[in-house]
Amino acid sequence: SALHSTSLWLILESIVTNSSSNYILQLKGADYITLRNMTFESGTAYYARLLYITGGANGVHINNNVFTGYENSSASNDRQLIYTTGIVNDLNITGNALQQGSIAIHLDAIHSQDTEEVIILNNTLINR
């Protein structure tokens, strides 16, 4: 479970001050990467997106992490916990704790192109 202490082995926190770099971690065109047992924390109220996946990513697995967005967020697009744009194939989001923020997981695929093998399973929503 993401709530176990193993998610404290690596804590990523950022204080973003503009919309062009609104993320703690961006995976642009990343292939075959696994994020496991990490903690992502927003340090600001304005640009508080935690993970941004874009550029045709393939084989991205996000397992047993803790994502903590800005508390009492509005429905702003700048405050999603996990945000994807474009084609993302073999995306696996499993066993994570998703806390606060505006939207837990936002998948924004291109309508004319296929996105395949997306699995979102056994995640815990906290203060949503």
C-alpha positions in Angstrom: 0.0 0.0 0.0 1.2 3.5 -0.8 0.5 4.6 2.8 3.3 2.5 4.1 6.6 4.1 5.2 8.3 2.9 2.0 6.8 5.9 0.2 9.0 8.2 2.4 12.2 6.9 0.9 12.1 9.7 -1.7 10.1 12.8 -1.3 9.8 15.3 -4.2 8.5 18.7 -3.5 8.5 21.8 -5.6 7.4 25.4 -5.4 6.4 26.3 -9.0 6.0 30.0 -9.8 4.7 29.9 -13.4 2.5 27.9 -15.6 5.2 26.8 -18.1 6.8 24.6 -15.5 3.8 23.5 -13.6 4.9 20.1 -12.4 7.3 18.4 -10.0 8.1 15.7 -12.5 7.5 15.7 -16.3 7.8 12.5 -18.3 8.0 13.8 -21.9 8.1 10.9 -24.4 9.3 8.6 -21.6 9.3 4.9 -22.3 9.3 2.0 -19.9 9.7 3.9 -16.6 8.4 2.9 -13.2 7.8 5.3 -10.3 7.4 3.3 -7.1 7.5 4.1 -3.3 7.9 7.9 -3.8 6.1 10.9 -2.3 5.1 13.9 -4.4 4.1 17.0 -2.5 2.9 20.4 -3.7 4.6 23.4 -2.1 2.3 26.0 -3.6 -1.3 26.9 -4.1 -1.1 28.4 -7.6 0.7 25.9 -9.8 0.4 22.6 -8.0 0.4 19.9 -10.7 2.5 17.0 -9.4 3.2 14.5 -12.3 2.8 15.6 -16.0 3.0 12.8 -18.7 3.2 14.0 -22.3 4.8 13.5 -25.7 3.8 9.9 -26.5 4.8 8.1 -23.3 4.8 4.3 -23.3 5.1 1.8 -20.5 4.8 4.2 -17.6 3.9 2.5 -14.3 3.1 4.5 -11.2 2.8 2.2 -8.3 2.5 2.6 -4.5 3.3 6.3 -4.3 1.8 9.1 -2.3 0.6 12.2 -4.2 -0.4 15.2 -2.0 -1.7 18.2 -3.8 -2.6 21.6 -2.5 -5.2 21.5 0.3 -8.7 22.9 -0.5 -8.0 23.2 -4.2 -10.6 24.5 -6.6 -11.3 22.7 -9.9 -8.3 24.5 -11.5 -6.5 22.7 -14.3 -3.3 23.8 -12.6 -3.7 21.6 -9.6 -4.1 18.0 -10.9 -2.2 15.3 -9.1 -1.5 13.2 -12.2 -2.0 14.8 -15.7 -1.5 13.2 -19.1 -1.8 14.7 -22.6 -1.7 13.0 -25.9 -1.0 9.4 -26.5 -0.1 7.3 -23.5 0.1 3.5 -24.0 0.6 0.9 -21.3 -0.1 3.3 -18.5 -0.5 1.6 -15.1 -1.6 3.7 -12.1 -2.0 1.2 -9.2 -2.0 1.3 -5.4 -1.3 5.0 -4.9 -2.6 7.4 -2.3 -4.1 10.5 -4.0 -4.7 13.3 -1.5 -6.2 16.7 -2.1 -5.6 18.6 -5.3 -8.3 19.6 -7.8 -8.4 16.4 -9.9 -6.7 13.1 -8.9 -6.0 11.7 -12.3 -6.7 13.7 -15.6 -6.3 11.7 -18.8 -6.4 14.1 -21.8 -6.1 11.9 -24.9 -6.2 13.2 -28.5 -9.5 12.1 -29.9 -8.2 11.1 -33.3 -5.4 8.9 -31.9 -5.6 5.8 -29.9 -4.5 5.4 -26.3 -4.2 1.7 -25.3 -3.7 -0.4 -22.2 -4.6 2.1 -19.5 -5.0 0.5 -16.0 -6.1 2.5 -13.0 -6.7 0.2 -10.1 -6.7 0.1 -6.3 -5.8 3.7 -5.6 -7.0 5.4 -2.5 -8.6 8.9 -2.6 -8.1 11.0 0.5 -9.8 14.3 1.2 -11.3 14.4 -2.3 
